[in-house]
Amino acid sequence: MATASDLALANRLADAAGEAIRPLFRGEWSQEQKADRSFVTEADQAAEAAMRAILESERSDDGIIGEEYGTRNEGAGRQWVLDPIDGTTSFIAGRPIFGTLIALMQEGWPVLGVIDQPIARERWVGRIGDGTTFNGAPIRAAACKDLSDAVLGTTTPHQFAGDDVDAFMGVVKSVAERKIIYGGDCYNYGLVASGHVDIVVEAGLKLHDFAALVPVVEGAGGVMSDWQGNPLDAESDGRVIALGDAARLEDVLDAMGGGSLHDHGH
């Protein structure tokens, strides 16, 4: 279990990352810099370095898995998983819907997660065995009676290839046509926890992309799984489903598996 001091530490890590990121958001990118990712790289590295410095001084026995600076204490039972900027394209485009992701994993399972949007100063914090909060106040995911009522989110359709395209389109066909949102990365999962989005379906996620999301969504009463309906852990393949209403999981899995059954002869 994650303790109260783990929770306090995770909030301090998010504060430190935000301090590093905010000055660079919508920065003056010089025309001479061919790679417009330079600002992003700088923000990513500064944010992760700030978080790692705190962990290394206060939790030297814990492991760290970071997107920018790799793994430390690989065999440790407790691992902090850090993604300083999840949603690089949104950051480049000046859209404040990227986020800093912080997870604490114990024996390969996510037990604490933070989604922090440092520009809007919006923070979702979830802890297994406890509820999820948004800026300190408890939140609940929304009930969804039928997939035809659902709002579906995904970052981009370009993440799906091969059979994954058919599986995703199966879900698309079962939700209300105008209720699909694109873009958002981790932000969509916060919106599931807050009751604004019903379903997120994605593929190709790395551990640092999804570990923090699980406690946030599940602490709000939702569920996260892989595309077979299994819980997510360190070994998951990066295909994920998030649902505000766990009762709809079978419906989503059916829609994904039987895309051709639902396409009415197209």
N, C-alpha and C positions, 0 to 999 in steps of 0.2 A: 504493500500500500504506500501511497505517497502521503507524507506527513504534512502538518501545517507549515513546518519550516521549508519543506520542498516547495510548497505553494508560494510562500513568501519569496523564496529564491527565484522561482520561475517568473514572478512579476518583476523582480529587479532585473533579471536578464532581458525581459521585454523592454523595460525602461531604457536600459543601456543601448540596446539595438536601435530603438527609436531615436535616441539622441544622435547616433551616428548617421542614420539614414535621412532625417529631416532636412539637414542643410543641403543635401545633394539632389533632393527631389525637384524636378523641373529646373535643373541647373542650367547654367550657360554652357552649352556644349559647343566647343569651338569647331568651326567649319573644317579646320585642317585635320581634325581627328577623324580618320576614315572609319574606324570602328566606333559606332555610337554606343557600344557597350562599355566604353571605358568608365563612364560615370557609374554605370550599374556595377561593374566589377569593383570599383572603389567603394561603393556603398555596401555591397555584399561583404567584402573583406573586412571593412571597418566594423560593421555590425557583428560579424561572427567573432572577430578578434576581441571586441569588447565583452561579448558573452563568455568566450573561452577564458579570458583573464579572470573573471569572477569565479568561474567553476574551478579553475586550476588553483586559485588561492584558497577557496573555501571547501571544495569537495575533491581533494586530490586523489581519493581512491576511486571515485566514480569514473566510468568511461565517458568519452565524448565521440559522437559520430556527427561530423559537420560537413556541409556541402562543399565549403571552400577549402578547409584545412585538414580534412581527413579524420582518421580515427585515432583515439588515444585510449590506453587501457582496454584493449579489445575484449579481454576475457572477463571484465567486471560484470557482476550480476545486475548492477544499476548503470544504465547508459542514458546520457542526455543526448537527444537527437535534435540538431539545429539546422534550420533553413533560414538564413538571414533575410533573403528576399524571394518569396515564392510568388511568381507572377512577374518575371523579368520584363515581358513585353508591355504589361500595364505600366510598370515603372518607367520604361523608355518613353511610352506614349503619354506620360503625365496623368495617368488615371489612378486615383487613390483607392484601388481595389486589390492591390498586392498585399502581402502580409509577411510578418515574421512568424515562423513556426518554431515552437519549443515543445519537445516531448520528453518525458521521463519514462524509460522502459525498464521493467524488472523482469529478468529471465526471458527477455524477448517479447514481452507483452506491454503495450502502452498503458500506463496507469495515470498519467497526468498530461494534459495538453493545453497549450496556449496558442490562439490565433490573434495576432496583434496587428492592427492597421494604424501605423504611427502618424499618418497625416490627419485622418479623421479622428484619431485618438479613440478608436473602438477596440475593445479587447474582450474576447471570449476565453473563459478559463473553465476547463472541465477536469474533474478528478473522479476516477472510478470509485464507486461506493458513495459518491456525493453528487450533488446537482451541479449543473453548469450555470455560470454567471456571465452576464454581459455588462461590462463596466460596473461590476460589483453587485448587480441585482439578479436574482434568480430568473431563469427563462425556461420555457418549455417549447418543444417542437409542436407542430400542428397535427391534428388528426386529419386523415385523408380517406374519405369513404370509398373512392373509386379512382383508378388511374386517369379516367377521363376528366377528373377535376384537378389533376396535379399540375404543378409548375415544375418543369424539368430544367436543370442547369448542367452545362458542361463547358469546359474552357474553350475547346475548339473541336470541330468535327475532324480536323486533320490528324488528331492523335490516334484515330482508329484505322486499322489496315486489315485486309483479308476478311476473315469471318467476323471479326470484331465489328466491322461496318454494319453487317446484317443484324447483329445482336443489338447494337445501338439503335438502328433504324426501327427495330421491333418495338423498342420503348417509345421512340418518337411517335410511332403510329398509334400508340395506345393513350397518349396524353392529348390534352386539348391543344389544337394546332398553334394558337397564338401564344401559348404559355411556355415557350422555350427561350431560355436566355443563354447567350454565348459570352465567353470571357468570364473572368472572375477568379480562376484558380482557387486558392484556399478560402476566399471570401464567401463563395457559394455555400461552403460547409457551415460557416458561421450563420448564414441566412437560413439554413436548414434548422440549426439549433434554435434560432429565434422565431421560427414558425412562418417564415416568408416564402421559402422554397421547399418543395416536397421531396424531390428526387435529384440526386446528382449521380451521373454515370461517367466514369473515366477509365482510361487505360494508360499504361506506360508510366505510372507513378513510381518513384523511388521511395525507399523507407522514409527519408527526410521530408518527402512530400505528404505522406499520409499518417505517420505515427501520431502527430499532435491532433489530428482531426478526430480520431476515434473517441477519446475521452470527452471531447467537446460535444459531439453529436449524441453519443450514448448517455452522457450525463444529463442531456436535455430530454431524454425519453425516446430518442431515435435509435437507429441501428446502422452499423456499418458492416459490410461483408465484402468478400471477393465475389466473382461472377458465378461461383458455385453455391453461394450462400454461407460460406465458412467465415468465422471471425478472422480479422486481420492480425497478423503478427509479423515478426522480423523476416519470416520466410515467404510472405505473400508475394504473388507475382506482379503486383502493380495494377491489376484490374480491380476497380473498386466500385461499390454501390453505397450511397448514403441515402437513408430514408428517414423522414421525420416520423413516419408511422410504420412501426415494425410489421404491422398486420399486412402491409402491401408487398412484403418481400417476395412471397410466392408469385404474386401477380407480375412483378417485374422480372423474376427469373423465367416465368412462362413466356412473357413477351420477348425476352432475349433469345430463348431457346427455340421458340416457334415463330420467328419473324415471318416466315412464309405463310403460316396459317392465318395471319392477320392482314395480309396485304390485298385481300379482296380482288385477286386476279390481275393486279397490275403487272 
